[in-house]
Amino acid sequence: MPGTVSNANQAQHAPLFGIAVGVPIQQPPEIKPRLPLEAACFQNSYPSESDLRERIEAYDHNMRHYYQTRSENNRDAGWSRSHIDLLKLQLPLSSMTEYLHGKGLNVT
């Protein structure tokens, strides 16, 4: 159920992505940069929008460099644009769309 996590807390937020934990069978030749912890985890308050934007823009810069210089499947893209484009796709996620609309977020 999409609403289970956020129903416990009435803050204006919407958890969208899960996490997978494991160990790869084989190490990739290049290590993909990860979203820095300070851009995703906060304690007792959220950072200002400008501070958060700086953190995301720095990560976008790192991801763009990674995508352009990796050995295979090179592209000119950043992290945030890729995720914004995913949210615009017409996927069979009607329950998620309804959930986000219920949170006051317009994703269509």
All heavy atoms as an XYZ file, in Angstrom:
859
protein
N       0.825     -1.191      0.000
C       0.000      0.000      0.000
C       0.869      1.254      0.000
O       1.676      1.422      0.895
C      -0.861      0.044      1.262
C      -1.992     -0.930      1.313
S      -3.426     -0.097      0.692
C      -4.221     -1.428     -0.117
N       0.681      2.140     -0.960
C       1.500      3.344     -1.011
C       1.336      4.250      0.191
O       2.262      4.927      0.578
C       1.022      4.041     -2.283
C       0.353      2.999     -3.092
C      -0.160      2.001     -2.126
N       0.159      4.292      0.809
C      -0.076      5.235      1.892
C       0.431      4.804      3.248
O       0.452      5.597      4.178
N       0.843      3.580      3.420
C       1.199      3.054      4.731
C       2.315      3.834      5.412
O       2.211      4.196      6.564
C       1.607      1.571      4.617
O       0.565      0.871      3.958
C       1.857      0.973      5.975
N       3.381      4.138      4.698
C       4.528      4.820      5.308
C       4.171      6.233      5.727
O       4.448      6.657      6.835
C       5.728      4.848      4.334
C       6.855      5.695      4.897
C       6.217      3.439      4.081
N       3.516      6.985      4.846
C       3.281      8.389      5.156
C       2.105      8.605      6.085
O       1.969      9.677      6.656
C       3.106      9.211      3.880
O       1.886      8.864      3.265
N       1.228      7.626      6.269
C       0.101      7.803      7.187
C       0.560      7.930      8.629
O      -0.121      8.534      9.445
C      -0.887      6.644      7.060
C      -1.706      6.745      5.789
O      -1.752      7.789      5.146
N      -2.343      5.649      5.421
N       1.725      7.401      8.952
C       2.242      7.470     10.321
C       2.723      8.869     10.667
O       2.885      9.209     11.815
C       3.387      6.479     10.494
N       2.939      9.693      9.673
C       3.483     11.032      9.889
C       2.718     11.986      8.991
O       2.654     11.795      7.798
C       4.975     11.010      9.532
C       5.648     12.343      9.745
O       5.007     13.385      9.763
N       6.943     12.298      9.891
N       2.162     13.027      9.555
C       1.331     13.945      8.780
C       2.121     15.080      8.128
O       1.536     16.032      7.636
C       0.213     14.507      9.657
C      -0.788     13.445     10.090
C      -1.435     12.733      8.907
O      -1.850     13.351      7.943
N      -1.494     11.408      8.966
N       3.438     15.029      8.114
C       4.246     16.049      7.438
C       3.929     16.020      5.947
O       3.516     15.008      5.411
C       5.729     15.777      7.655
N       4.126     17.146      5.283
C       3.849     17.211      3.857
C       5.002     16.597      3.082
O       5.984     17.247      2.763
C       3.629     18.655      3.420
C       3.137     18.751      1.996
C       2.787     20.158      1.609
O       2.970     21.082      2.369
N       2.291     20.320      0.416
N       4.889     15.309      2.807
C       5.902     14.583      2.057
C       5.249     13.386      1.399
O       4.126     13.032      1.729
C       7.051     14.135      2.966
C       6.656     13.047      3.907
N       5.933     13.283      5.049
C       6.855     11.719      3.848
C       5.716     12.127      5.668
N       6.261     11.174      4.961
N       5.934     12.801      0.469
C       5.431     11.612     -0.206
C       6.596     10.704     -0.553
O       7.376     11.009     -1.436
C       4.688     12.001     -1.481
N       6.776      9.603      0.185
C       7.847      8.661     -0.166
C       7.533      8.016     -1.506
O       6.441      7.509     -1.709
C       7.815      7.643      0.982
C       6.465      7.779      1.584
C       5.997      9.172      1.319
N       8.488      8.071     -2.441
C       8.237      7.567     -3.788
C       9.057      6.349     -4.166
O       8.651      5.573     -4.996
C       8.524      8.674     -4.817
C       7.619      9.879     -4.770
C       8.055     10.897     -5.813
C       6.178      9.473     -5.007
N      10.235      6.204     -3.603
C      11.122      5.144     -4.046
C      11.548      4.285     -2.864
O      11.738      4.769     -1.772
C      12.377      5.733     -4.723
C      12.029      6.613     -5.894
C      11.961      7.977     -5.753
C      11.732      6.052     -7.123
C      11.623      8.787     -6.818
C      11.389      6.851     -8.204
C      11.335      8.224     -8.044
N      11.708      2.989     -3.118
C      12.174      2.075     -2.087
C      13.676      1.934     -2.148
O      14.359      2.643     -2.878
N      14.177      1.011     -1.378
C      15.619      0.786     -1.343
C      15.872     -0.716     -1.436
O      15.115     -1.509     -0.893
C      16.255      1.380     -0.066
C      17.761      1.269     -0.115
C      15.697      0.727      1.182
C      18.469      2.035      0.985
N      16.894     -1.071     -2.154
C      17.297     -2.471     -2.259
C      18.668     -2.608     -1.619
O      19.555     -1.800     -1.850
C      17.358     -2.900     -3.722
N      18.816     -3.634     -0.797
C      20.075     -3.859     -0.102
C      20.631     -5.203     -0.554
O      19.905     -6.183     -0.641
C      19.860     -3.862      1.431
C      21.159     -4.125      2.148
C      19.248     -2.546      1.876
N      21.905     -5.221     -0.863
C      22.517     -6.475     -1.284
C      23.955     -6.259     -1.689
O      24.486     -5.162     -1.604
N      24.575     -7.316     -2.117
C      25.965     -7.278     -2.560
C      25.992     -7.766     -4.002
O      25.469     -8.840     -4.298
C      26.856     -8.184     -1.679
C      28.278     -8.200     -2.181
C      26.786     -7.731     -0.234
N      26.566     -6.978     -4.931
C      26.610     -7.444     -6.323
C      27.472     -8.695     -6.467
O      28.460     -8.866     -5.752
C      27.219     -6.262     -7.078
C      27.910     -5.447     -6.051
C      27.214     -5.692     -4.746
N      27.089     -9.555     -7.378
C      27.857    -10.767     -7.642
C      29.227    -10.397     -8.192
O      30.234    -11.002     -7.864
C      27.102    -11.680     -8.629
C      25.813    -12.176     -7.971
C      27.967    -12.860     -9.077
C      24.885    -12.919     -8.907
N      29.255     -9.366     -9.039
C      30.507     -8.936     -9.656
C      30.581     -7.410     -9.543
O      29.600     -6.717     -9.781
C      30.490     -9.357    -11.123
C      31.762     -9.094    -11.866
C      31.640     -9.607    -13.302
O      30.561     -9.705    -13.844
N      32.770     -9.932    -13.886
N      31.718     -6.887     -9.163
C      31.873     -5.437     -9.035
C      31.823     -4.786    -10.414
O      32.463     -5.274    -11.344
C      33.201     -5.081     -8.357
C      33.215     -5.311     -6.869
C      32.263     -4.370     -6.128
O      31.771     -3.379     -6.650
N      31.992     -4.695     -4.893
N      31.058     -3.697    -10.561
C      31.040     -2.995    -11.841
C      32.382     -2.306    -12.090
O      33.096     -1.978    -11.145
C      29.924     -1.963    -11.657
C      29.815     -1.777    -10.188
C      30.221     -3.082     -9.557
N      32.730     -2.091    -13.363
C      34.017     -1.445    -13.660
C      34.066     -0.004    -13.153
O      35.114      0.475    -12.764
C      34.114     -1.500    -15.181
C      32.738     -1.774    -15.658
C      32.008     -2.458    -14.549
N      32.947      0.684    -13.158
C      32.894      2.048    -12.634
C      31.863      2.099    -11.509
O      30.830      1.450    -11.589
C      32.474      3.044    -13.720
C      33.446      3.126    -14.858
C      32.843      2.679    -16.187
O      31.743      2.132    -16.220
O      33.514      2.861    -17.179
N      32.165      2.846    -10.497
C      31.235      2.978     -9.380
C      30.353      4.199     -9.620
O      30.839      5.313     -9.777
C      31.982      3.129     -8.036
C      32.939      1.959     -7.818
C      31.005      3.286     -6.894
C      32.271      0.615     -7.662
N      29.059      3.971     -9.663
C      28.104      5.048     -9.892
C      28.002      5.902     -8.631
O      27.860      5.376     -7.527
C      26.744      4.441    -10.233
C      25.684      5.436    -10.595
C      24.415      4.700    -10.995
C      23.325      5.658    -11.349
N      22.091      4.935    -11.699
N      28.062      7.233     -8.777
C      27.922      8.100     -7.601
C      26.549      7.916     -6.950
O      25.558      7.678     -7.644
C      28.056      9.516     -8.176
C      28.691      9.358     -9.503
C      28.294      7.992     -9.995
N      26.504      8.013     -5.673
C      25.245      7.892     -4.932
C      24.814      9.256     -4.428
O      25.636     10.137     -4.159
C      25.408      6.938     -3.740
C      25.762      5.539     -4.163
C      24.589      4.904     -4.897
N      24.916      3.566     -5.359
C      24.607      3.116     -6.566
N      24.005      3.888     -7.426
N      24.918      1.905     -6.903
N      23.519      9.414     -4.284
C      22.974     10.649     -3.723
C      23.523     10.807     -2.317
O      23.403      9.897     -1.489
C      21.448     10.577     -3.690
C      20.695     11.803     -3.208
C      20.911     12.974     -4.168
C      19.212     11.509     -3.093
N      24.175     11.931     -2.028
C      24.758     12.110     -0.693
C      23.692     12.051      0.403
O      22.564     12.509      0.215
C      25.390     13.502     -0.753
C      25.523     13.823     -2.186
C      24.433     13.077     -2.894
N      24.059     11.489      1.521
C      23.149     11.348      2.643
C      22.527     12.688      3.045
O      21.335     12.768      3.327
C      23.903     10.732      3.827
C      23.080     10.109      4.931
C      22.137      9.040      4.404
C      23.987      9.518      5.990
N      23.328     13.756      3.026
C      22.814     15.065      3.444
C      21.795     15.647      2.467
O      21.132     16.629      2.778
C      23.946     16.061      3.683
C      24.829     16.337      2.495
C      26.003     15.380      2.371
O      26.118     14.428      3.156
O      26.805     15.589      1.455
N      21.636     15.035      1.302
C      20.626     15.481      0.349
C      19.324     14.703      0.500
O      18.322     15.056     -0.110
C      21.146     15.347     -1.074
N      19.338     13.656      1.318
C      18.150     12.806      1.420
C      17.682     12.544      2.850
O      16.514     12.220      3.059
C      18.423     11.470      0.745
N      18.546     12.672      3.837
C      18.180     12.370      5.224
C      18.311     13.623      6.076
O      19.341     14.295      6.044
C      19.084     11.271      5.790
S      18.864      9.703      4.959
N      17.272     13.897      6.836
C      17.248     15.098      7.665
C      16.761     14.722      9.054
O      16.005     13.780      9.214
C      16.315     16.150      7.057
C      16.426     16.239      5.562
C      15.410     15.801      4.742
C      17.575     16.730      4.973
C      15.511     15.865      3.371
C      17.702     16.797      3.601
C      16.666     16.374      2.794
N      17.187     15.465     10.045
C      16.797     15.170     11.416
C      16.086     16.375     12.010
O      16.661     17.463     12.117
C      18.030     14.815     12.250
C      17.673     14.339     13.634
C      18.898     13.822     14.381
O      20.013     13.810     13.870
N      18.684     13.381     15.597
N      14.838     16.193     12.372
C      13.997     17.174     13.058
C      13.595     18.383     12.222
O      12.803     19.195     12.670
C      14.650     17.662     14.360
C      14.866     16.526     15.341
O      14.041     15.622     15.421
N      15.966     16.561     16.047
N      14.153     18.558     11.041
C      13.737     19.663     10.167
C      14.244     19.408      8.753
O      15.132     18.590      8.545
C      14.278     20.997     10.679
O      15.682     21.021     10.579
N      13.661     20.123      7.805
C      14.108     20.046      6.424
C      15.035     21.217      6.141
O      14.860     22.296      6.698
C      12.917     20.109      5.463
C      12.013     18.898      5.545
C      10.773     18.969      6.169
C      12.400     17.689      4.989
C       9.946     17.860      6.236
C      11.576     16.579      5.056
C      10.353     16.670      5.680
O       9.548     15.575      5.741
N      16.021     21.050      5.250
C      16.874     22.193      4.885
C      16.061     23.187      4.063
O      14.993     22.856      3.546
C      17.977     21.551      4.045
C      17.393     20.290      3.526
C      16.398     19.830      4.548
N      16.588     24.387      3.910
C      15.904     25.380      3.091
C      15.871     24.882      1.649
O      16.687     24.052      1.235
C      16.627     26.719      3.161
O      17.883     26.625      2.512
N      14.926     25.404      0.884
C      14.816     24.978     -0.511
C      16.096     25.294     -1.279
O      16.563     24.489     -2.074
C      13.619     25.662     -1.178
C      13.388     25.176     -2.592
C      12.148     25.758     -3.231
O      11.232     26.174     -2.507
O      12.115     25.804     -4.475
N      16.691     26.458     -1.026
C      17.918     26.825     -1.749
C      19.081     25.902     -1.366
O      19.879     25.520     -2.226
C      18.284     28.285     -1.502
O      18.531     28.508     -0.133
N      19.167     25.519     -0.091
C      20.229     24.610      0.353
C      20.041     23.228     -0.283
O      21.001     22.624     -0.784
C      20.225     24.513      1.874
C      21.442     23.778      2.416
O      22.518     23.873      1.790
O      21.309     23.121      3.468
N      18.817     22.751     -0.284
C      18.534     21.450     -0.882
C      18.786     21.496     -2.391
O      19.358     20.566     -2.964
C      17.096     21.032     -0.590
C      16.708     19.616     -0.969
C      17.650     18.600     -0.333
C      15.278     19.345     -0.545
N      18.401     22.589     -3.040
C      18.639     22.742     -4.479
C      20.139     22.684     -4.783
O      20.561     22.033     -5.749
C      18.041     24.049     -4.971
C      18.131     24.227     -6.485
C      17.430     25.488     -6.946
N      16.044     25.527     -6.589
C      15.050     24.991     -7.297
N      15.337     24.356     -8.410
N      13.804     25.076     -6.899
N      20.960     23.323     -3.957
C      22.422     23.269     -4.132
C      22.935     21.834     -4.061
O      23.782     21.428     -4.855
C      23.123     24.092     -3.054
C      23.314     25.534     -3.387
C      24.091     26.265     -2.293
O      25.011     25.663     -1.703
O      23.759     27.432     -2.037
N      22.446     21.090     -3.078
C      22.881     19.698     -2.904
C      22.498     18.848     -4.121
O      23.302     18.041     -4.598
C      22.268     19.110     -1.640
C      22.722     19.800     -0.374
C      21.963     19.309      0.822
N      22.184     20.170      1.976
C      21.693     19.931      3.172
N      20.953     18.870      3.396
N      21.932     20.758      4.166
N      21.278     19.028     -4.612
C      20.809     18.253     -5.762
C      21.557     18.669     -7.023
O      21.934     17.828     -7.842
C      19.285     18.412     -5.947
C      18.530     17.850     -4.732
C      18.815     17.743     -7.239
C      18.743     16.377     -4.473
N      21.790     19.963     -7.199
C      22.531     20.423     -8.382
C      23.958     19.879     -8.390
O      24.482     19.520     -9.445
C      22.523     21.951     -8.455
C      21.185     22.509     -8.885
C      21.104     24.025     -8.817
O      22.059     24.676     -8.341
O      20.061     24.566     -9.236
N      24.587     19.800     -7.226
C      25.933     19.223     -7.141
C      25.893     17.743     -7.529
O      26.763     17.256     -8.277
C      26.497     19.396     -5.734
N      24.883     17.024     -7.060
C      24.746     15.612     -7.416
C      24.446     15.465     -8.906
O      24.999     14.581     -9.575
C      23.667     14.944     -6.572
C      23.523     13.478     -6.844
C      24.580     12.601     -6.598
C      22.342     12.958     -7.353
C      24.459     11.243     -6.850
C      22.215     11.606     -7.607
C      23.274     10.754     -7.355
O      23.156      9.413     -7.606
N      23.592     16.334     -9.454
C      23.321     16.315    -10.895
C      24.607     16.487    -11.684
O      24.831     15.809    -12.690
C      22.340     17.431    -11.276
C      20.891     17.016    -11.137
O      20.599     15.808    -11.143
O      20.042     17.914    -11.025
N      25.460     17.397    -11.255
C      26.749     17.626    -11.920
C      27.601     16.350    -11.895
O      28.170     15.946    -12.919
C      27.485     18.789    -11.258
C      28.841     19.028    -11.813
N      29.049     19.672    -13.015
C      30.066     18.692    -11.341
C      30.351     19.711    -13.251
N      30.989     19.138    -12.257
N      27.676     15.709    -10.732
C      28.447     14.461    -10.599
C      27.882     13.360    -11.483
O      28.629     12.624    -12.135
C      28.469     13.987     -9.150
C      29.294     14.881     -8.265
O      30.129     15.648     -8.738
N      29.052     14.817     -6.970
N      26.545     13.246    -11.522
C      25.921     12.201    -12.331
C      26.112     12.473    -13.824
O      26.350     11.545    -14.599
C      24.427     12.080    -12.000
C      24.169     11.395    -10.671
S      24.893      9.732    -10.568
C      24.021      8.901    -11.884
N      25.995     13.728    -14.226
C      26.199     14.066    -15.633
C      27.621     13.676    -16.062
O      27.819     13.079    -17.114
C      25.944     15.556    -15.855
C      25.880     15.934    -17.322
C      25.392     17.360    -17.541
N      23.969     17.466    -17.230
C      23.474     18.075    -16.141
N      24.276     18.646    -15.273
N      22.182     18.129    -15.927
N      28.600     13.996    -15.218
C      29.992     13.628    -15.512
C      30.130     12.105    -15.583
O      30.774     11.563    -16.501
C      30.933     14.202    -14.456
C      32.365     13.855    -14.703
N      32.985     12.784    -14.092
C      33.287     14.416    -15.514
C      34.220     12.702    -14.519
N      34.439     13.682    -15.383
N      29.533     11.392    -14.650
C      29.595      9.926    -14.651
C      28.991      9.360    -15.937
O      29.600      8.514    -16.605
C      28.872      9.357    -13.432
C      28.588      7.888    -13.533
C      29.589      6.945    -13.333
C      27.308      7.428    -13.865
C      29.333      5.586    -13.446
C      27.043      6.078    -13.983
C      28.053      5.159    -13.775
O      27.809      3.818    -13.895
N      27.790      9.823    -16.301
C      27.123      9.313    -17.503
C      27.924      9.609    -18.766
O      27.942      8.812    -19.694
C      25.721      9.900    -17.643
C      24.694      9.315    -16.702
C      23.779     10.141    -16.058
C      24.624      7.941    -16.466
C      22.823      9.610    -15.208
C      23.669      7.411    -15.611
C      22.764      8.249    -14.986
O      21.824      7.727    -14.142
N      28.594     10.745    -18.818
C      29.347     11.127    -20.011
C      30.676     10.390    -20.128
O      31.179     10.205    -21.240
C      29.602     12.636    -20.018
C      28.353     13.443    -20.251
C      28.593     14.939    -20.105
O      29.592     15.368    -19.529
N      27.671     15.735    -20.615
N      31.241      9.951    -19.006
C      32.580      9.352    -19.047
C      32.614      7.852    -18.778
O      33.687      7.251    -18.871
C      33.508     10.047    -18.027
O      32.960      9.907    -16.714
C      33.673     11.517    -18.374
N      31.491      7.228    -18.472
C      31.518      5.784    -18.218
C      31.809      5.030    -19.510
O      31.674      5.560    -20.609
C      30.222      5.319    -17.564
C      28.996      5.427    -18.428
C      27.776      5.040    -17.634
N      26.565      5.214    -18.418
C      25.371      4.924    -17.966
N      25.225      4.446    -16.745
N      24.317      5.114    -18.724
N      32.196      3.780    -19.374
C      32.674      3.018    -20.522
C      31.563      2.578    -21.472
O      31.823      2.325    -22.644
C      33.469      1.793    -20.055
O      32.651      0.971    -19.249
N      30.335      2.485    -21.012
C      29.220      2.041    -21.859
C      27.998      2.936    -21.631
O      27.832      3.517    -20.566
C      28.832      0.597    -21.528
C      29.909     -0.414    -21.838
C      29.485     -1.822    -21.468
O      28.315     -2.034    -21.111
O      30.336     -2.714    -21.525
N      27.131      3.000    -22.642
C      25.845      3.689    -22.548
C      26.002      5.149    -22.106
O      25.292      5.616    -21.214
C      24.916      2.917    -21.605
C      23.474      3.378    -21.712
O      23.081      3.987    -22.709
N      22.705      3.109    -20.695
N      26.912      5.860    -22.723
C      27.134      7.264    -22.380
C      25.911      8.093    -22.748
O      25.238      7.803    -23.725
C      28.347      7.813    -23.126
C      29.616      7.158    -22.685
O      29.641      5.983    -22.385
N      30.669      7.909    -22.643
N      25.648      9.122    -21.969
C      24.552     10.042    -22.258
C      24.771     11.347    -21.520
O      25.586     11.423    -20.607
C      23.208      9.431    -21.888
C      23.104      9.021    -20.431
C      21.802      8.319    -20.173
N      21.840      7.680    -18.875
C      20.780      7.491    -18.120
N      19.615      7.887    -18.520
N      20.882      6.901    -16.966
N      24.037     12.356    -21.938
C      24.123     13.669    -21.304
C      22.852     13.863    -20.482
O      21.846     14.352    -21.004
C      24.280     14.764    -22.356
C      24.484     16.135    -21.728
O      24.801     16.200    -20.523
O      24.325     17.138    -22.436
N      22.887     13.439    -19.240
C      21.704     13.515    -18.385
C      22.125     13.669    -16.938
O      23.189     13.227    -16.551
C      20.852     12.253    -18.549
N      21.267     14.274    -16.174
C      21.471     14.390    -14.733
C      20.457     13.544    -13.997
O      19.532     12.983    -14.591
N      20.598     13.463    -12.701
C      19.724     12.631    -11.885
C      18.308     13.192    -11.793
O      17.333     12.476    -12.018
C      20.339     12.494    -10.490
C      19.511     11.725     -9.526
C      19.431     10.366     -9.427
C      18.647     12.249     -8.515
N      18.574     10.015     -8.419
C      18.081     11.167     -7.843
C      18.307     13.545     -8.125
C      17.184     11.327     -6.801
C      17.418     13.697     -7.085
C      16.864     12.603     -6.431
N      18.177     14.460    -11.476
C      16.836     15.014    -11.259
C      16.016     15.021    -12.540
O      14.837     14.684    -12.525
C      16.908     16.408    -10.633
O      17.650     17.283    -11.440
N      16.613     15.384    -13.679
C      15.872     15.403    -14.947
C      15.377     14.006    -15.290
O      14.247     13.824    -15.728
C      16.754     15.961    -16.068
C      16.174     15.886    -17.463
C      14.811     16.503    -17.698
N      14.617     17.782    -17.070
C      13.415     18.301    -16.788
N      12.317     17.658    -17.078
N      13.305     19.462    -16.201
N      16.203     12.990    -15.077
C      15.795     11.610    -15.362
C      14.579     11.208    -14.540
O      13.657     10.572    -15.043
C      16.945     10.650    -15.075
O      18.042     10.929    -15.892
N      14.555     11.605    -13.271
C      13.435     11.241    -12.407
C      12.188     12.063    -12.708
O      11.070     11.567    -12.616
C      13.842     11.346    -10.938
C      14.696     10.195    -10.518
N      16.030     10.126    -10.823
C      14.399      9.055     -9.874
C      16.517      8.986    -10.368
N      15.545      8.318     -9.790
N      12.365     13.310    -13.078
C      11.216     14.121    -13.485
C      10.584     13.508    -14.731
O       9.358     13.380    -14.821
C      11.645     15.584    -13.741
C      11.985     16.257    -12.408
C      10.558     16.355    -14.479
C      12.686     17.588    -12.548
N      11.412     13.092    -15.682
C      10.903     12.471    -16.899
C      10.168     11.166    -16.597
O       9.146     10.866    -17.220
C      12.034     12.223    -17.896
C      12.590     13.516    -18.476
O      11.938     14.584    -18.343
O      13.695     13.470    -19.052
N      10.657     10.385    -15.634
C       9.968      9.149    -15.246
C       8.572      9.436    -14.699
O       7.623      8.714    -14.982
C      10.773      8.396    -14.182
C      11.924      7.540    -14.654
C      12.676      6.968    -13.450
C      11.436      6.418    -15.542
N       8.444     10.489    -13.904
C       7.146     10.823    -13.324
C       6.150     11.302    -14.373
O       4.945     11.244    -14.155
C       7.307     11.886    -12.234
C       7.989     11.406    -10.962
C       8.263     12.584    -10.032
C       7.138     10.353    -10.266
N       6.640     11.745    -15.519
C       5.760     12.212    -16.590
C       5.246     11.069    -17.471
O       4.323     11.263    -18.255
C       6.488     13.234    -17.462
C       6.723     14.551    -16.764
C       7.429     15.519    -17.685
C       7.655     16.841    -17.005
N       8.375     17.788    -17.897
N       5.860      9.895    -17.382
C       5.442      8.757    -18.195
C       4.053      8.287    -17.794
O       3.666      8.343    -16.620
C       6.425      7.594    -18.046
C       7.821      7.796    -18.617
C       8.679      6.583    -18.293
C       7.767      8.028    -20.111
N       3.311      7.799    -18.746
C       1.988      7.237    -18.481
C       2.155      5.750    -18.142
O       2.000      4.892    -18.996
C       1.077      7.425    -19.709
C       0.805      8.864    -20.046
C       0.021      9.568    -18.942
O      -0.883      8.987    -18.349
N       0.375     10.806    -18.650
N       2.488      5.462    -16.910
C       2.699      4.089    -16.472
C       1.450      3.581    -15.746
O       0.658      4.379    -15.239
C       3.904      4.016    -15.527
C       5.235      4.440    -16.134
C       6.314      4.456    -15.062
C       5.630      3.504    -17.252
N       1.286      2.284    -15.656
C       0.117      1.746    -14.936
C       0.302      1.841    -13.421
O       0.436      0.842    -12.726
C       0.052      0.294    -15.415
C       1.483     -0.044    -15.740
C       2.085      1.239    -16.266
N       0.342      3.047    -12.924
C       0.551      3.280    -11.499
C      -0.613      4.096    -10.929
O      -0.412      5.040    -10.190
C       1.871      4.028    -11.266
C       3.140      3.310    -11.715
C       4.342      4.229    -11.584
C       3.359      2.055    -10.898
N      -1.831      3.730    -11.282
C      -2.980      4.540    -10.884
C      -3.091      4.679     -9.374
O      -3.434      5.752     -8.874
C      -4.276      3.972    -11.467
O      -4.478      2.654    -11.009
N      -2.772      3.632     -8.618
C      -2.861      3.752     -7.160
C      -1.835      4.744     -6.626
O      -2.115      5.505     -5.704
C      -2.700      2.389     -6.478
O      -1.402      1.864     -6.719
N      -0.634      4.781     -7.232
C       0.383      5.744     -6.812
C      -0.042      7.157     -7.195
O       0.114      8.096     -6.416
C       1.737      5.407     -7.438
C       2.852      6.350     -7.012
S       3.151      6.425     -5.230
C       4.060      4.916     -4.988
N      -0.599      7.317     -8.402
C      -1.063      8.631     -8.844
C      -2.170      9.141     -7.921
O      -2.148     10.300     -7.500
C      -1.562      8.562    -10.297
O      -0.492      8.105    -11.121
C      -2.021      9.926    -10.792
N      -3.117      8.288     -7.583
C      -4.193      8.673     -6.666
C      -3.630      9.052     -5.297
O      -4.059     10.027     -4.682
C      -5.197      7.524     -6.512
C      -6.000      7.261     -7.766
C      -6.803      5.965     -7.677
O      -6.943      5.414     -6.561
O      -7.257      5.505     -8.732
N      -2.680      8.288     -4.828
C      -2.042      8.571     -3.542
C      -1.382      9.946     -3.551
O      -1.556     10.752     -2.645
C      -1.021      7.464     -3.232
C      -0.005      7.806     -2.174
C      -0.391      7.896     -0.839
C       1.318      8.041     -2.500
C       0.531      8.219      0.138
C       2.237      8.358     -1.528
C       1.847      8.445     -0.204
O       2.768      8.760      0.749
N      -0.597     10.231     -4.606
C       0.087     11.522     -4.703
C      -0.908     12.671     -4.832
O      -0.715     13.728     -4.234
C       1.070     11.519     -5.869
C       2.268     10.585     -5.693
C       3.057     10.498     -6.986
C       3.139     11.025     -4.539
N      -1.970     12.466     -5.585
C      -3.005     13.504     -5.684
C      -3.630     13.747     -4.312
O      -3.929     14.888     -3.960
C      -4.066     13.102     -6.697
C      -3.627     13.271     -8.120
N      -4.385     12.855     -9.176
C      -2.500     13.797     -8.666
C      -3.760     13.126    -10.310
N      -2.599     13.684    -10.014
N      -3.838     12.688     -3.554
C      -4.385     12.820     -2.206
C      -3.469     13.610     -1.281
O      -3.913     14.214     -0.310
N      -2.174     13.610     -1.575
C      -1.203     14.375     -0.799
C      -1.095     15.817     -1.307
O      -0.287     16.593     -0.812
C       0.191     13.729     -0.872
C       0.313     12.459     -0.101
C       0.238     12.772      1.369
C       0.658     11.610      2.202
N       0.586     11.941      3.622
N      -1.884     16.149     -2.346
C      -1.848     17.504     -2.882
C      -0.756     17.719     -3.906
O      -0.420     18.857     -4.229
N      -0.183     16.640     -4.455
C       0.882     16.747     -5.438
C       0.326     16.450     -6.826
O      -0.300     15.417     -7.045
C       2.013     15.776     -5.125
C       2.695     15.984     -3.766
C       3.617     14.822     -3.461
C       3.459     17.285     -3.765
N       0.548     17.341     -7.780
C       0.091     17.139     -9.143
C       1.227     16.563     -9.974
O       2.160     17.280    -10.317
C      -0.409     18.465     -9.742
C      -0.962     18.285    -11.139
O      -1.145     17.164    -11.597
N      -1.221     19.377    -11.802
N       1.162     15.291    -10.287
C       2.245     14.628    -11.016
C       1.857     14.303    -12.445
O       2.608     13.648    -13.154
C       2.704     13.328    -10.303
C       3.326     13.660     -8.980
C       1.557     12.353    -10.168
N       0.684     14.717    -12.885
C       0.271     14.426    -14.268
C       0.187     15.687    -15.078
O       0.294     16.762    -14.597
C      -1.085     13.708    -14.301
O      -2.044     14.513    -13.619
C      -0.982     12.346    -13.682
